[in-house]
Amino acid sequence: MVALVETRPIFGGETETAKLVFYALALIVIVVFFWGLARRVRAWSRGRRPAGWHWLRRRDPADIADVTERPKVASSVAVIAANKTVTKTKHSVGMAHLLVFWGFIGLFVATSILSVDYDILGNLSRLIVGHTVSFFQGPFYLGYNAVFDLAGLAAIVGTLLLALRRWFSPEIQLDLHRAEQPEGGYSRAKIALGDQVFIVGLLLILLTGVAIQALRIDGEGFPSFERWTWLGWLVAKLFVSLGVGRVAARHIHAWLWWVHVGMALAFIAYIPFSKALHMLSAPANLIVRDPKQVRQLPPPPEGKVGYSELGDFTPAELLSLDACTKCGRCHGVCPARTAGAPLSPRDLVLDLRSWLDRAQGIELLLDSEDRPTPTGPRAPSGPLAGNVVAERVLWSCTTCMACVEVCPVGIEHVPLIVQLRRPLVDAGQMDPTLQSALQNIAQQGNSFGKSSRMRARWTKGLETPIPDARKEPVEYLWFVGDYASFDERVAELSRTFARILQGAGVSFGILYEGERNAGNDVRRVGEEGLFEMLVESNLQALSQATFETIVTTDPHSLNTLRNEYPAFGLDKPVLHYSELLAKLIYQGTVEPRQLGLRVTYHDPCYLGRYNRVFDAPRAVIGGLGCDLVEMPRNRQGSFCCGAGGGRIWMDDSFLAERPSVNRIKEALALGVDVFVVACPKDYAMFSDAVKSVGAEGTLRVMDITELFAEAVLGAPALEGASE
């Protein structure tokens, strides 16, 4: 009796002619795949290369993935391998994607092992020793099958879970309807079909792979060692129970093998020409992206005011557009879209990608939108802003960074939007109220249009004058900001903060009339020239002062001073006032009484998402003895008040519901007494929102300085502060 060799034939009984057909098809597929991929890489390489540009950079320590500072490629690979960017806001989706990701890697490795054994080792051994040498047998074969089946099951389960979610979930991010409705209408039927082809194709490839494995085992009479091929064994038993005998199994296996191989080869060839491209472009984008670009906006292309044509985009930006998977996470969290504005970050990326692909003649299959007239992504010519992307779409952005935060493939929408805004600003195509605010800033250094001599007028109510940091040395230079200086509602908060610092014996001063708007929102509006003028003026004033650290009560000023001014020469640390207040409490400089208030806290976009300052405000709230009830959307997932990106200077009467109102309604559902803020713009926006919903007697908007003053100075919070 001859013992069965623990192995299986690589080809299932196919003739030599059939094998030649397979290899010919495989060769054609490989050529098509690399040709298609080369077209995309060539398209990315046509982008503009800024000075000092390189595909591979070091990762910023404050990267969105919150990884330690290591060489960028290594840290990014770790993030990709763990699917951190996919999992961080959608754990269940991330786990399903992790199964697909590692399942297909396992299947790819398994296929590669077969090729090494059969095509390389087998052929070489016949040439060298005269007979076939193979390691694909015995214990290796048994372990291979056990692991191979585990990878296959993981891929099937993950793909099926993702398919069921896409087919049946009511989540807004999976809805392909546009936020902006083009004149004449549009159709995304091809995009929807492309999504179905992708996911159904994967499922069919996986399921037929298991089926041919099971049919082989059935046709071979269930060799005992094939129990290690446990998934195929179980499915083979199922086939037998359905009446599929050995003869039928062999016949079905013969044609189903070709069906499976044909679909697998077709899918490989399809990858560089379809949505499946993201399997390659998404990991690549996570490796080459520069997370500093959102916090530290890049300047316009040399000799231009912003982006208006294909050649203005960098290679990394072109790659990022191809990385989009249409998952819709950015669409779901965008405060503009939620409020009824025509902006969807997802639609913006798809429109740009479609237009750029058409311009280069490499449009993806089943991935474009149809319109009856050549507008939007179908526009044949003309500048991007206003032709491909509607002006009203670009001006809807609050630059809150929510889209960037949730994007699992690392697309940085905000810098793209700002680059597209810049030509509009240069041409004067903007909201009249925005234009007026920019003119005020250019002429007076503040958006209120008041004389710079009035910037420190709010200090008149203080018992002790604040030192002028230009005339005497101080430890902290307080960069006050426009709203904290000129808005009457916020000016009292500034006086309160000054009293706190004076009471704690903190050495601090201000720049008085020397301070100008820091320029954070000016730059994000798209007015780069004015931003640089403000930087020059502020740096000149700062150079006249003697101090160790900058502190500011404005997160917008914090962001640009901390992240953008260093490129112009600023070399001082910059703190948010909550960080200083927390220091006063936990170093024992002050001894606050316990307030016992039930409060919630709003994370400002430019403090939280942009600068990762989450714990300091909460430490202050906890140190004051308040019971903090977290907002459902908090920390990285906080919802924008609607003021950023210059929106506070623009008309928002067209919105269905202002973001600030949406946020206040969320807070009211918590049953808290106080809505705590740590930003002067938030204070103004949410105070108005409380009035809008008629909740003045139910919920009070309080700045963190008011809580601190009540606990430390014994001064009651301002009566009717939110009225």
C-alpha positions in Angstrom: 0.0 0.0 0.0 1.4 3.3 -1.1 1.2 6.1 1.5 -0.5 9.3 0.4 1.8 12.2 0.0 0.6 15.1 2.0 0.4 17.6 -0.8 -1.8 18.6 -3.7 -1.3 19.4 -7.4 -0.8 23.1 -8.0 -2.9 22.9 -11.1 -6.1 20.8 -10.7 -5.5 18.4 -13.6 -5.3 20.9 -16.3 -3.6 20.1 -19.6 -0.3 21.6 -20.7 -2.2 23.8 -23.1 -4.4 25.0 -20.3 -1.3 25.9 -18.2 0.2 27.8 -21.1 -3.1 29.7 -21.4 -3.0 30.5 -17.7 0.6 31.8 -17.9 -0.2 33.9 -21.0 -3.2 35.5 -19.3 -1.1 36.1 -16.1 1.6 37.8 -18.1 -1.0 40.0 -19.9 -2.5 40.9 -16.6 0.9 41.8 -15.0 1.7 44.0 -18.0 -1.7 45.7 -17.9 -1.4 46.2 -14.1 2.0 47.8 -14.2 1.2 49.9 -17.2 -1.9 51.2 -15.5 0.0 51.9 -12.3 2.8 53.6 -14.2 0.2 56.0 -15.7 -1.0 57.0 -12.3 2.6 57.4 -10.9 3.5 59.5 -13.9 0.4 61.6 -13.3 1.4 62.2 -9.7 4.9 63.0 -10.7 3.7 65.8 -13.0 2.9 67.9 -9.9 4.8 70.9 -8.7 7.7 70.3 -6.5 8.1 73.0 -3.8 11.5 73.9 -2.5 13.0 71.2 -0.3 10.3 68.8 -1.3 10.8 65.0 -1.0 8.4 62.1 -1.1 9.6 60.8 2.3 9.8 63.2 5.2 10.0 62.8 8.9 6.7 62.7 10.8 5.7 65.6 13.0 5.6 64.7 16.7 2.0 66.0 16.9 0.8 63.8 14.1 -2.8 63.0 13.9 -2.1 59.3 14.5 -0.5 60.2 17.8 2.5 58.1 17.2 6.0 58.8 18.7 8.5 60.6 16.5 10.3 58.0 14.6 11.4 57.9 10.9 8.2 58.6 9.0 8.1 55.5 6.9 8.5 53.2 9.9 5.9 54.9 12.0 3.5 55.1 9.0 3.9 51.4 8.2 3.0 50.6 11.9 -0.1 52.8 11.6 -1.1 51.1 8.4 -0.4 47.6 9.7 -2.7 48.2 12.7 -5.3 50.0 10.6 -5.2 52.8 13.2 -6.5 55.5 10.9 -9.5 53.3 9.9 -10.3 52.2 13.4 -9.9 55.5 15.3 -13.4 56.8 14.8 -15.2 53.7 13.6 -14.0 50.8 15.7 -16.3 48.2 14.2 -15.6 49.3 10.7 -11.9 49.3 11.5 -12.0 45.8 12.8 -13.8 44.6 9.7 -11.2 46.4 7.5 -8.4 44.8 9.5 -9.8 41.4 8.7 -9.9 42.2 5.0 -6.5 43.9 5.1 -4.6 41.0 6.8 -6.8 38.4 5.2 -5.7 39.5 1.7 -2.1 39.9 2.7 -2.2 36.3 4.0 -3.8 35.2 0.7 -1.2 37.1 -1.3 1.6 35.5 0.7 0.1 32.1 0.2 -0.1 32.6 -3.5 3.5 33.9 -3.6 4.7 30.7 -1.7 3.0 28.5 -4.4 4.7 30.5 -7.1 8.1 30.2 -5.4 7.7 26.4 -5.0 6.2 25.6 -8.4 7.6 28.2 -10.8 11.0 29.0 -9.3 12.2 26.1 -7.2 10.5 23.4 -9.3 11.9 24.7 -12.6 15.4 25.4 -11.2 15.6 21.9 -9.6 14.7 20.2 -12.8 17.4 22.1 -14.6 20.1 21.5 -11.9 19.4 18.1 -10.4 17.1 16.5 -13.0 14.0 16.1 -10.9 11.5 18.3 -9.2 12.2 19.5 -5.7 9.3 20.9 -3.6 8.8 22.0 -0.1 5.0 22.1 -0.6 4.3 18.8 1.2 4.3 17.2 4.6 4.2 19.4 7.7 4.7 22.5 5.7 1.8 21.8 3.5 -0.5 21.0 6.5 0.5 24.2 8.3 0.2 26.2 5.1 -3.4 25.1 4.6 -4.4 25.8 8.2 -3.1 29.4 8.0 -4.2 29.9 4.4 -7.8 29.0 5.4 -7.7 31.3 8.4 -6.6 34.2 6.1 -9.4 33.3 3.7 -12.1 33.2 6.3 -10.8 36.6 7.8 -11.1 38.2 4.3 -14.5 36.7 3.7 -15.9 37.8 7.1 -14.4 41.3 6.8 -15.6 41.9 3.3 -19.1 40.6 4.0 -19.4 42.9 7.1 -18.3 45.9 5.0 -20.6 45.0 2.2 -23.6 44.6 4.6 -22.8 48.0 6.1 -22.7 49.7 2.7 -25.9 48.0 1.5 -28.0 48.4 4.6 -26.6 51.1 6.9 -28.5 54.4 7.1 -25.4 56.4 8.0 -25.2 59.7 6.3 -21.6 59.2 5.2 -22.6 56.3 3.0 -25.1 58.4 1.1 -23.6 59.5 -2.2 -25.9 62.5 -2.6 -24.1 65.7 -3.1 -24.2 68.6 -0.5 -24.1 71.0 -3.4 -26.8 70.7 -6.0 -25.5 71.6 -9.5 -27.9 73.4 -11.9 -29.3 70.8 -14.3 -28.8 67.9 -11.8 -26.3 65.1 -11.7 -26.0 61.4 -11.6 -23.7 59.2 -9.5 -25.0 55.9 -10.8 -21.6 55.0 -12.2 -19.9 55.7 -8.9 -22.5 53.6 -7.0 -22.0 50.8 -9.6 -18.2 51.0 -9.2 -18.6 50.5 -5.5 -20.7 47.4 -6.0 -18.4 45.9 -8.6 -15.5 46.3 -6.2 -17.1 44.8 -3.2 -19.1 42.1 -5.0 -16.1 41.2 -7.1 -14.0 40.6 -3.9 -16.6 38.5 -2.4 -17.0 36.3 -5.5 -13.3 35.8 -5.8 -13.0 34.8 -2.1 -16.1 32.5 -2.1 -15.1 30.7 -5.4 -11.7 30.2 -3.9 -13.1 28.3 -0.9 -15.5 26.5 -3.2 -12.8 25.1 -5.5 -10.8 24.1 -2.4 -13.8 22.2 -1.1 -14.6 20.6 -4.5 -11.0 19.4 -4.8 -11.2 17.7 -1.3 -14.6 16.2 -2.2 -13.3 15.0 -5.6 -10.3 13.4 -4.0 -12.4 11.4 -1.5 -11.6 13.4 1.6 -7.9 12.4 2.2 -7.5 12.4 6.0 -4.6 14.9 6.0 -6.8 17.5 4.3 -8.5 18.0 7.7 -5.8 20.6 8.1 -7.5 22.4 5.3 -10.3 22.9 7.7 -12.4 25.5 6.0 -12.4 23.7 2.7 -13.1 20.4 4.5 -16.2 21.9 6.2 -17.5 23.3 3.0 -16.8 20.0 1.2 -18.9 18.2 3.8 -21.7 20.7 3.1 -21.4 19.9 -0.6 -21.7 16.2 0.1 -24.8 16.9 2.2 -26.3 18.7 -0.8 -25.7 15.7 -3.0 -22.4 16.7 -4.8 -20.5 13.4 -5.2 -16.9 12.8 -6.2 -17.5 12.8 -10.0 -19.7 15.9 -9.9 -17.2 17.7 -7.7 -14.4 17.0 -10.2 -16.4 18.3 -13.1 -17.6 21.4 -11.2 -14.1 22.0 -10.0 -12.7 21.9 -13.5 -14.8 24.9 -14.7 -15.1 26.8 -11.4 -11.3 26.9 -11.2 -11.2 28.9 -14.4 -14.0 31.1 -13.2 -12.1 31.9 -10.0 -8.7 32.4 -11.8 -10.4 34.5 -14.5 -12.0 36.8 -11.9 -8.8 37.1 -9.8 -6.7 38.0 -12.9 -9.4 40.5 -14.1 -9.5 42.1 -10.7 -5.7 42.5 -10.6 -5.8 44.2 -14.0 -8.7 46.3 -12.8 -6.9 47.8 -9.8 -5.0 50.7 -11.3 -8.0 51.8 -13.3 -10.7 51.8 -10.7 -11.7 52.5 -7.1 -9.5 49.5 -6.2 -6.5 51.8 -6.8 -6.9 52.9 -3.2 -5.5 49.6 -2.1 -2.1 51.0 -3.3 -2.6 54.8 -3.1 -4.0 54.9 0.4 -1.0 53.3 2.2 1.3 55.4 0.0 -0.5 58.6 1.0 -0.2 57.8 4.7 3.5 57.4 4.2 4.2 60.6 2.2 1.7 63.0 3.7 2.9 65.9 5.7 0.6 66.4 8.7 2.1 69.8 9.5 0.4 71.3 6.4 -2.9 71.8 8.2 -1.4 73.5 11.2 1.2 75.3 9.2 -0.3 76.1 5.8 2.0 76.0 2.8 2.4 79.3 0.8 1.0 79.6 -2.7 3.1 78.3 -5.6 5.9 80.6 -6.5 4.7 83.4 -8.8 1.0 82.5 -8.3 -1.7 83.5 -5.7 -3.1 79.9 -5.3 -4.3 76.9 -7.2 -6.0 77.4 -10.6 -4.7 74.6 -12.8 -3.3 71.1 -12.8 0.4 72.1 -12.5 -0.2 73.9 -9.2 -0.8 70.7 -7.2 2.1 68.9 -5.6 2.8 65.2 -6.3 1.7 64.3 -2.8 -1.6 66.2 -3.2 -2.3 64.4 -6.5 -1.6 61.1 -4.8 -4.0 62.0 -2.0 -6.8 62.6 -4.4 -6.4 59.1 -5.7 -6.3 57.7 -2.1 -9.9 58.7 -1.5 -12.2 55.6 -0.9 -15.4 57.6 -0.8 -16.0 56.3 2.7 -17.8 59.5 3.5 -16.5 60.0 7.0 -15.5 63.6 6.2 -19.0 64.1 4.7 -20.6 62.9 7.9 -18.6 65.1 10.3 -18.4 68.3 8.3 -20.1 71.1 10.2 -20.8 73.0 7.0 -22.7 70.1 5.5 -24.5 69.4 8.7 -25.6 73.1 8.8 -27.0 72.9 5.3 -24.1 74.6 3.4 -23.1 73.2 0.0 -19.7 71.9 1.2 -18.8 68.2 1.4 -15.1 67.4 1.7 -15.8 64.1 0.0 -17.5 65.8 -3.0 -14.7 68.3 -3.2 -12.0 65.6 -3.5 -14.1 63.6 -6.0 -14.7 66.7 -8.1 -11.0 67.6 -8.1 -9.9 64.0 -8.9 -12.4 63.7 -11.7 -11.4 67.0 -13.3 -7.7 66.3 -13.0 -8.0 62.8 -14.4 -10.0 64.1 -17.4 -7.4 66.8 -18.0 -4.7 64.0 -18.2 -6.9 61.4 -20.0 -6.7 58.8 -17.2 -10.2 58.9 -15.7 -11.0 55.9 -13.4 -13.6 53.4 -14.5 -17.0 53.6 -12.9 -15.8 56.5 -10.7 -17.1 59.7 -12.3 -20.2 61.8 -12.0 -22.4 62.6 -15.0 -24.0 66.0 -15.6 -26.2 67.1 -18.5 -24.0 70.2 -18.9 -20.1 70.4 -18.8 -19.9 71.9 -15.3 -18.1 71.0 -12.1 -15.7 68.1 -12.7 -16.8 68.0 -16.3 -15.8 71.6 -17.0 -13.5 71.6 -20.0 -11.5 74.7 -19.1 -11.3 77.7 -16.8 -9.9 78.1 -13.2 -10.7 75.5 -10.7 -12.4 77.8 -8.2 -15.8 78.8 -9.7 -15.6 76.3 -12.6 -14.8 72.9 -11.1 -15.6 73.7 -7.5 -18.3 76.3 -6.9 -17.2 79.4 -5.0 -20.0 78.9 -2.4 -18.6 75.5 -1.7 -15.1 76.9 -0.9 -16.4 79.7 1.3 -18.5 77.3 3.4 -15.5 75.8 5.0 -14.8 76.6 8.7 -11.3 75.0 8.4 -12.2 73.1 11.6 -10.0 70.1 10.5 -12.8 67.6 11.3 -12.5 66.1 7.8 -8.7 65.7 8.1 -9.1 64.2 11.5 -11.4 61.4 10.5 -10.0 60.6 7.0 -8.6 57.1 7.2 -6.3 57.6 4.3 -4.7 60.9 5.4 -6.2 63.4 2.9 -5.6 67.0 4.0 -8.6 68.9 2.6 -8.1 72.2 4.4 -4.8 73.2 2.6 -6.4 72.4 -0.7 -9.5 74.6 0.1 -7.3 77.5 1.2 -5.2 77.2 -2.0 -8.4 77.3 -4.1 -9.7 80.3 -2.1 -6.6 82.4 -2.7 -7.3 83.3 -6.4 -10.9 84.2 -5.3 -9.5 86.6 -2.7 -7.1 88.0 -5.2 -9.9 88.7 -7.6 -12.1 90.2 -4.9 -14.7 87.4 -5.3 -15.9 87.1 -1.7 -18.6 87.9 0.7 -18.8 91.8 1.2 -18.7 91.4 5.0 -15.5 89.3 4.7 -14.0 91.9 2.4 -14.9 94.6 4.9 -13.2 92.6 7.7 -10.0 92.1 5.7 -9.9 95.8 4.9 -10.3 96.6 8.6 -7.5 94.3 9.5 -5.3 95.8 6.7 -6.0 99.4 7.9 -6.4 99.1 11.6 -4.9 95.7 12.5 -8.2 94.3 13.8 -11.4 92.9 12.2 -13.5 95.4 14.2 -12.1 98.4 12.3 -11.3 100.2 15.5 -8.2 102.3 16.0 -5.2 100.4 17.3 -5.0 102.9 20.1 -8.2 101.4 21.4 -6.8 97.8 21.5 -6.0 98.1 25.2 -9.1 100.1 26.2 -10.5 97.0 28.0 -7.7 97.4 30.6 -9.3 100.7 31.9 -11.5 98.8 34.4 -8.5 97.2 36.1 -7.4 98.4 39.5 -3.8 97.6 38.7 -2.4 98.6 35.3 -0.9 95.8 33.1 2.8 96.3 32.2 3.8 97.1 28.7 6.1 94.3 27.8 7.9 96.5 25.4 9.0 98.7 28.3 9.7 96.3 31.1 10.6 92.6 31.2 7.9 90.0 32.0 7.7 86.3 32.2 4.6 85.9 30.1 3.7 88.0 27.1 -0.1 87.9 26.8 -1.2 88.0 23.1 -4.8 89.1 23.7 -6.4 88.9 20.2 -9.1 90.9 18.5 -12.2 89.4 20.2 -10.8 89.5 23.6 -9.8 93.1 23.1 -12.7 94.7 21.2 -15.9 92.6 21.7 -17.7 94.1 24.7 -19.0 90.6 25.8 -15.5 89.2 25.9 -13.6 92.3 27.2 -14.9 91.5 30.7 -13.4 88.0 30.4 -10.1 89.6 29.6 -10.2 91.8 32.7 -11.1 88.7 34.7 -8.1 86.8 33.4 -5.9 89.8 34.1 -7.1 89.9 37.7 -6.5 86.2 38.1 -2.9 86.6 37.0 -2.3 89.6 39.1 -3.8 87.9 42.1 -1.6 84.9 41.6 1.5 87.1 41.3 2.2 86.1 37.7 4.6 88.3 35.8 2.9 89.3 32.6 2.4 92.1 30.1 0.8 93.0 26.8 1.8 94.8 23.7 -0.9 97.4 23.9 -1.3 99.2 20.5 1.7 97.2 19.1 -0.4 94.0 18.8 -2.2 93.2 15.5 -4.5 90.4 14.5 -2.3 87.3 14.6 -3.5 86.3 11.1 -4.6 82.7 11.6 -8.0 83.2 10.0 -6.7 85.8 7.5 -4.4 83.1 6.1 -7.1 80.5 6.1 -9.4 82.9 4.2 -6.8 82.9 1.5 -5.3 86.4 2.0 -1.6 85.4 2.1 -0.2 88.8 1.5 -2.1 90.4 4.4 -1.1 87.5 6.6 2.6 88.1 6.0 2.1 91.8 6.7 0.5 91.0 10.1 3.3 88.5 10.9 5.9 91.2 10.1 4.2 93.8 12.3 3.6 91.4 15.2 7.2 90.1 15.1 8.5 93.7 15.1 6.4 94.4 18.2 7.5 91.1 19.9 11.1 91.9 19.2 10.8 95.1 21.3 9.5 93.1 24.3 11.4 91.1 26.8 9.6 87.9 27.9 10.0 84.1 28.2 6.7 82.7 27.0 3.7 83.8 25.0 0.3 83.1 26.5 -3.0 83.7 24.6 -6.7 83.4 25.3 -7.4 82.8 21.6 -6.9 79.3 20.2 -6.8 80.8 16.7 -3.9 83.0 17.7 -2.3 80.1 19.5 -2.3 78.0 16.3 -0.6 80.5 14.1 1.8 81.8 16.7 2.8 78.2 17.7 2.9 76.6 14.3 3.4 79.3 11.6 5.3 82.2 13.2 8.4 80.0 13.8 8.9 79.9 10.0 9.2 83.7 10.1 11.6 83.7 13.1 9.6 83.4 16.3 11.5 81.2 18.8 9.4 81.5 22.0 7.0 78.8 23.4 3.3 79.6 23.1 0.7 78.5 25.7 -3.0 78.5 25.8 -4.4 80.2 29.0 -5.9 77.0 30.2 -2.4 75.5 30.3 -1.3 78.4 32.5 -4.4 78.2 34.8 -3.8 74.4 35.2 -0.2 75.1 36.2 -1.4 77.6 38.8 -3.7 75.1 40.4 -1.5 72.0 40.3 1.7 73.8 41.5 -0.3 75.1 44.5 0.0 78.8 43.5 -3.7 79.2 44.1 -6.1 77.3 46.3 -9.5 77.2 44.6 -12.7 76.4 46.4 -14.8 73.5 45.1 -17.7 74.9 43.0 -19.7 71.7 42.7 -21.2 72.7 39.3 -22.5 70.2 36.8 -20.9 71.4 33.5 -19.9 70.3 30.0 -17.0 71.5 28.0 -16.6 72.4 24.3 -13.2 71.6 22.7 -12.3 74.5 20.4 -11.1 73.2 17.0 -7.9 75.2 17.0 -7.1 74.2 20.6 -8.0 70.6 20.4 -7.8 69.1 16.9 -5.1 71.5 15.7 -2.9 71.6 18.8 -3.9 68.6 20.9 -4.6 70.6 24.0 -7.3 68.5 25.6 -6.3 67.8 29.1 -5.4 71.3 30.4 -9.0 72.7 30.3 -10.3 69.5 31.8 -7.7 69.7 34.5 -8.8 73.2 35.4 -12.5 72.2 35.5 -11.7 69.2 37.7 -9.4 71.3 39.9 -12.3 73.7 40.5 -14.5 70.9 41.8 -16.9 70.8 38.8 -18.6 67.6 37.7 -17.7 67.4 34.0 -20.2 65.6 31.7 -18.5 65.1 28.4 -20.2 66.1 25.2 -21.0 63.1 22.9 -18.7 64.7 20.3 -15.6 65.7 22.3 -11.8 65.9 22.0 -10.7 65.0 18.5 -14.3 64.5 17.5 -15.5 67.9 18.8 -18.1 69.8 16.6 -17.1 73.2 15.3 -18.9 76.4 16.5 -18.9 77.7 12.9 -16.6 80.7 13.4 -13.3 79.4 11.9 -11.8 80.0 8.5 -13.2 83.5 8.4 -16.8 82.3 8.7 -17.3 84.6 11.7 -16.9 87.5 9.2 -19.4 86.1 6.7 -23.2 85.9 6.3 -24.6 82.6 7.6 -28.3 83.4 7.3 -28.6 80.8 4.5 -27.8 77.9 6.8 -30.6 75.6 7.8 -29.1 75.4 11.4 -26.0 77.2 12.5 -23.3 74.8 13.9 -23.3 76.7 17.2 -27.1 76.0 17.6 -26.5 72.4 16.7 -23.9 72.2 19.5 -26.0 73.9 22.1 -28.9 71.5 21.4 -26.4 68.7 22.0 -25.4 70.3 25.4 -29.0 70.8 26.4 -29.7 67.1 26.1 -27.0 66.4 28.8 -29.0 68.2 31.6 -26.0 70.4 32.7 -26.1 73.9 34.1 -23.1 75.4 32.5 -21.5 75.2 29.0 -17.8 75.9 29.5 -15.7 77.4 26.7 -12.1 78.3 26.3 -12.1 80.6 23.2 -13.4 84.2 22.9 -15.0 83.4 19.5 -16.8 80.4 21.1 -18.0 82.6 23.9 -19.6 85.0 21.4 -21.0 82.3 19.1 -22.5 80.1 21.8 -23.9 83.0 23.8 -25.9 84.0 20.6 -26.9 80.3 20.1 -28.3 80.0 23.6 -30.5 83.0 22.8 -31.5 81.5 19.5 -32.9 78.4 21.1 -34.5 80.2 24.0 -32.4 78.5 26.6 -31.1 81.5 28.6 -32.7 80.3 31.8 -31.6 76.7 31.3 -28.0 76.8 30.1 -25.3 79.3 30.9 -22.3 79.8 28.6 -19.2 80.5 30.8 -15.6 81.0 29.9 -13.1 78.9 31.9 -11.8 82.2 33.4 -15.2 82.9 35.0 -15.2 79.5 36.7 -11.6 80.1 37.9 -12.4 83.6 39.2 -15.4 82.4 41.1 -13.4 79.6 42.7 -10.2 81.5 43.4 -11.0 85.2 43.7 -14.4 84.6 45.3 -16.0 86.7 42.5 -19.3 85.4 41.3 -19.6 84.7 37.6 -21.1 87.6 35.7 -24.9 87.7 36.0 -26.5 87.1 32.7 -23.2 86.4 31.0 -24.8 84.5 28.3 -27.8 86.7 27.9 
